[in-house]
């Protein structure tokens, strides 16, 4: 592979990624880069040959890395990118800050970002996917983000520039999100804490949080997240159409659609990335045959299959 620049952070060749994803599958990255700070990341990208692809990776909570690995420099942000500050109604978080930590710290300061509490992953991924639950989305609160472009420039983009929509955004190619600022409404800290405890209890009662999963596997055909309200309709929910197609609990190898929540794809033990992706595709096929609905993946799948 092309000779890479020498950064201050850690640059590791042929780094297996399976231990960095919640599903515990995946082959190696050509290189794994863990920058020391923003300047290190910007300087590295500025001199990285333009033909070398990059892939920003969060905590791997919504990701299947295929068994053959990724032919790219995988960029994983760490401690230099996980700060959280609250100034009045503005909450600013580094891209590596966990969604749950941002929700808690905001609540302690009397600011309501409670929708983030049960969303797995980090802020960078939440921005990229316009994450949401209980009827609220990143788009409802996001003011602006900071990125490092593929050419190594640090830029600030307003939320409007991202074209945020259900589980999608438009970020510049190769850009790495390094931080985000939210407009967070005021709330009573005790009431916000109680709301988050209620959200956690509801999640743990309905989702396989103790299994190896990557959160929701498919987007809801309805085009929005569950609201959690009593009047929330179950029609056109991904789990409902999967159930109706008879795929709750379905297995391929070590991969299984959870018995507890049929829109959760889990590594039930010894699954390969191919097992997981093949089971997901079988679910999509069966749902289409049964209802004519084409499920869209919510989990990101990257890399190459294993060579035979």
Secondary structure, 3 states (H helix, E strand, C coil): CCCCCCCCCEEEEEEECHHHCCCCCCCEEEEEEECCCHHHHHHHHHHCCCCCCEEEECCCCCEEECCCEEEEEEEECCHHHCCEEEECCEEEEECCCEHHHHHHHHHHCCEECHHHCCCCCEHHHHHHHCCEECCEEHHHCEEEEEEECCCCCEEEEEHHHHCCECCECCCCCCCEEEEEEEECEECCHHHHHHHHHHHHHHHHHHCCCCCEEEEECECCCCCCCCCCCCCCCCCCCHHHHHHHCCCCCCEECCEEECCCCCCEEEECCCCCHHHHHHHHHHHHHHHHHHHCCCCCECCEEECECCCC
